[in-house]
């Protein structure tokens, strides 16, 4: 379900603006690359930049509201996940290109200009990654809140009942295997999760002068 753009909060659509800016910037820079790189690198760089823009647009077309279905919500999250995956993949390709430039044939100009081009690429990727991550986390909280407001009669269905029985069965067998001992706690330092870096592509790695020392 989509809504008119005029009814949406402009600040929440920042991830679309940045994705469009990233795609446009990428297309502008790719024009400077040699044709011999087309099939080994530049086609993939272009494809990933456009995928990021397309996926966030598709995700945004599915409006998150109180009556959203589970299928719609999962599809929205899938598009955002694809966008994040493309952001990381594009970041990796840019580091490869930068490494090749360090070895010679710098077709982008002098050191300062080349460094600036890649730092702007990194800035856009990092900004978009942070925006998409924030949207994903916000979506999960809002969806959980919407689900909590629904009557139990709508939430309890046959599928939910079967999944709940499977959970009880698994918990019971785990309890028996532990001989009644309490379940061991997860490491409090990691809390069962892996801390994820907020920066997908540090800008300072594209400082040519520092890289050549």
N, C-alpha and C positions, 0 to 999 in steps of 0.2 A: 504494500500500500504506500503510495507516494502522496506528498502534500505540495502545495504551491510554495515556491521559493520565498514569496513575500511573507509567508506565515512561519518561516523558520528563523531561528536566531543566527544572525550573520557570523557571530564569533564561533559557532559550532561548525560552520562550513569552512573554517580556515584550512583544514586538511585538504580540501578540494582545491583551493587557491594555490597552495604550496605545491601540490601534485602537478597542477597545470604549469606552474612556473618551472618546476623541475623538468617536465617533459619538453617545454619550449627551450629551456636553456641547453638541454642535452642535444636537441636537434640542431641548435645553432653551433655548438661546438663540434659536432660530428662532421659538419661540412668541411672542417679544417683538416680532417684526417685523410691520409692517403687512400686511394681506391684499393690498393693491394691489401688493406686491412679489412675490407668490407665483409668478407665471408668468414674471417676468423675472429673478429672482435666487434667492429662497429655495428653490424646488424643486430648482434645480441644486446649491445648497450642500448640501442634505439628501442628494441623490442621490450626490454625490461622497464625502461623509463615510461613507455606508453602503457604497459601493463599496470604500473602503479597508479597512473591516472585513471585508467579504465576501471580497475577494481574498486577504487574508493568511490567512483561514481555509481557503480553497480550497488555497492554496499549502502550508499546514501539514498538510493532509490527505494530501499526497504525501510520505511519509517518505523521507528521503535515507539510503540504506544501500548496502552494498558491491555488491549485485546489482541496483541500480536500472537500468532501461533508459534509453537515450538519450531516448526519447519522454517517459517519466515525468519525467526531469530537466528537459527543455526546457519541459514544461508547468508544472512547479513554478516555474521561473524566469520564465515568462511571466506567471503570476499576481502574482509579486512586482513585476515591471516595471509591470504595470497599476496596482498599488497605489501605486507611486512616482509614476506619471504623474498619478493622481488627487490625490495630495498636492500636487503643483505646481499643478494646475488649481484646487484649492480655495484655495490660498494666493493665487492671482491674483484670484479672486472676492472674497475678504475684503478685499483692498486696494481693490477697486472700491467695496465697501460702505462702507469707512472714508472714502473720498474723498467719497462722497455725504453722509455724516454731517457732514463738515467744512463742507459748504455749507449746513447747517441741518437742521431737523427731526430732532434727536437724540432718538429715541424710546427710547433705552437708559438715559437718566438723565443725571447730571452728568458732567463731564469725567473725573473720577477713576474713576468706575464704568465708563464706556465704555472708557477706556484699559485698565483691568484686564481687562475681558471679552476684548478683542482680543489682549492680551498672553498671556492663558492659551491662547487659540486658537493663537497662534503657537508657544507653548512645546510644546503637544501635537503640532503638525505637525512642528516641528523634531526633536523627540524620536523620533517615529515614522519620519521620513525617515532619521535616523541609524541606527535599529535595522534597518530594512529594507535599507539599503545594506550594513550590516555582515553581515547574513544572506546577501545575494547574493554578496558577496566570499568569505565563509566557504564557501558552497556550492560555488563554483567550485574552490576549493582542495581541498575534500574529494572532489569528483567526480574531479578530476584524479588525486588520490592513489589513489582506488579503481580508476581505469582503469589506473594504473601497476602495480597488483598483479595484474592479470588476465594469464593466459597469452597469449602472442602468437598462439596458434592461434585464440583467441576474438576477438582484435582484428582480425586480418588477414582481411578478407572481400572479396568482389568489389567492393563499393561503395568500400571504403577503397583498394583497389588502383587503381581507375579514377581516384579523386581524386588519388592520389599520382602517377600518370602525367600527369595534367593539370598538376599543380604542376611536374613536371620539364620538361614541354614549355614552359610559360610562362617558367620560369627560363632555359631554354636560349635562347629567342628574345630575352629581355631581354639576355642576355649577348652575343648576336650584334649586337643594335642598339647596344650600348655599345662595339663593336669590341674586346671583351676587357678593357675598363677596369673597375676595381672599382666596385661599386654605391655611389653616394653615401650618406653617413651622414645620419640624421635629425638635426634640430636638437637638441642635447643639453639645451637649456633646456626645451623642451616635451616632448622624448622621444616626439614623435608623438601625444601625448595632450593633451587640454584639461583643465586643473585645474578640478575641480568644487567649487563652494562647499559647505561642510558645512551651512550655514544656508539653508533655503529661504525663510524669512520672518522677517527680523530683528524682534525684539520692540520695539526702540526707534522704529520707524516708527509705532507706535501710541501714541506719547506725544502726546496732544492739545495740551498746552501748548506743546511744542516745535514742533509742526506749524503752530501759529497765529502763530509769530513771523515 
